[in-house]
Amino acid sequence: MRDFDLTPVRRSTIGFDRLFDLIDDSFRLQGEDNYPPYNIARVGEDHYRISLALAGFKPEEITVTADQNMLTVEGRKGGEW
């Protein structure tokens, strides 16, 4: 966890919301498990490409489901669903 609060600084600055959000996100992600390794690349104004390292899985053994604000990637070995 972080030892400082950015709230007073946020109140006294205008136009730096995105910067403070990036700082908050960087502290939030430090202790989380980031497995499997992934990469999110911006490929257009509002288009992104997500790459996952799913070693040992064939494309037919993976399902991707998108529900509102949640993307779920599930893999089953041997095709047993």
N, C-alpha and C positions, 0 to 999 in steps of 0.2 A: 504494500500500500504506500501511498505517498504521504509525506509529512507536512504538506502545505496546502492551503486552500486558495484557489484562484478567484473566488467569488468577489472579493473587494476590487480586484483588478478589472474583472469583467464589467462591473458597474461604472467604472470611470473611463472606459474606452469604448469607442464606437467604431464599428467596421472590422473588428478583429474576432468576431464570433467563430469563424471557420478555423482560425489559428488556435483558439482555445479549445475547440472541439478536437482538433488533431492532438493537442497535448494531452487532453483527458483520455482519448482513445489509446494513446501510446502507453500510458500508465496502466490502463485497464487490461491491456493485452499481455503484459509482462509475465504474469503468473499462470496464464491459462495454458492448457494442453492444446497444441496446434498440430494434432495428428489427424488425418494424414496431411503431409505437406501440401500447400496450395498456393496459388498465385491468382490475383485478380488484376486484370489489365483493362484499361479503358480503351475501347476501340472506336468510339464515336462520341458524339455529344451526350447521348444518354444510353449508350450501349457498352456492355462490359463482357469480358470473356473470363470464365473461371476455369483454371486448370488444376486438376487434382492428380497427385502421384498415387495411383492405386495399384501398386505392384502385386502381381499374382492373380489379378482378375481379368477375365475376358470381357469385352464390351457387352455380351449377352448376359453376363452375370451381374450387371449393375443396373439399378433403376434410379431415375432422378425424378423427384416429385416437387413441384412448386405450389405452395399454398400461401396466398397473401404475402406476408413478409418472411416466409420460412422456406429455405431450399433444403431438401432432404436427399442425401445420396446414400443408397443402401446396396450392399454387395452380398451375394450368397454364392458360396462355392458349389460347384456341381449343378447349378441351375435349379436347385430345390427351393421353390417358393412356397 
